[in-house]
Each structure stands twice: as C-alpha cells, then as structure tokens.
Amino acid sequence: FFIIVVCFGRVMDLFDQSAPFRAAVIVISAIAGICIIFAAFVSVWMVRQAERKPAEGATMVVLGCQIHGTSPSLMLQRRLDAAAAYLKEHPNISCIVAGGQGKDEVVSEAQVMKEYLVRKGISADRIYLEDQSASTAENLEYAKKIIEDNGLSSDLAIASDYYHQLRASVIAGKLGMEAGSVSAKTPLWLLPTYWVRESYGLVQEWFLK
C-alpha cells in the first residue's frame, strides 16, 4: 500500500499496460483484504472470550509461563494475581496450577505458582499441581485428568493473559470443557506483538491440528 501511494502514477501506468502486473496486484490485494478481515474477526473474538465470565463453581486452571529460579516471571505473576483475586471472591472453588519444569528451570512452574498463591492467602488444600505439561494444550489435557480423578467441575475458569484466552478456550472445547476467562492485563506496549503471535497460533489450532 505504501509503494502504491508513493508511486501511484507509475503503478497505474503499469496496471493499465501490463496484464501480468494487473493480475499480481489483484491477487495481492485480495490476499491483503482477506488477512485484514481475518485479523478483525479474530480480534473481536479474542476480546469477547477474554471478557467471558466463568460459570458459577467452575474449576480454575492457571496456565503456566516462564519462571526465574523459584520466582514467577512478571507475566506469570500477573496471571497469578488475577487468579488469587478470583479465588478470594469464590472461596469454594478449586484451582489447578499447570506448568512443567523446563530444561532451564530448577523447579516446575506449577510448584512456583502454588507457593505464590499460598503466599497470597490461598489455602494449599484448594490447589492441585499439574507439573508435567510443556504447552497450553498439555496444560489443559493434563488438568482435565485431575478434574476427572477428583470429581471437580469440568467448567473452567482459565487464568491467563487477555490475548491468550481465545486459543485456550478453543483447546478446552476440543477436550469437551467449557471455558470462561479470568484475564490478566498485558502491558500495552507488548500487546501488539503477542496479539499477532496468538493469531498465528489460532490458525494452527483451527486448521493444522
């Protein structure tokens, strides 16, 4: 679009004189238009899911993220703070903290998450550890087994970043679970990067799996 605006006269001359160039412009414009429509559709859906309230009595699942030593990263801390606030407002629900131990991590993400929530005043008896997963899909797949083994509600309250909620809910749906959102806010300067990356993740989840 920038090139077309800057070189508008030359582009229009080529468009009139060259059939291959005209075809290329039409194809590229169509692809760009489809991408813009898809991005708008995904963005609206991401916002709607991020604002979707969990069902009453839903089991909370806090999705893992990077840790530093035995402390949560800032992104994970935001997720845990959102989860802790929700758990305090809903004292009768259980919580699953989901995240395995990476190669560069000294303990599992789930262990760090549990300890953080306990320091925030959440009873350890309410918290189940899922410490084997290495992805969002595994977070939810293994959490489902904990839910089934312990007779917990299969309705989920997923604690994660705002932009991440839609993909998490799509995965939960594939596993037969309904998901509402307990969303942590992402800093505005990071949001565009993660939003675009998550859009690619959704394409993969919808069409490649």
Helices and strands as residue ranges (DSSP letters): H 2-6, H 8-17, H 19-50, E 59-63, E 67-68, E 71-72, H 74-89, E 95-98, H 109-119, G 124-126, E 127-130, H 136-150, E 156-161, G 162-164, H 165-174, E 179-184, H 191-207
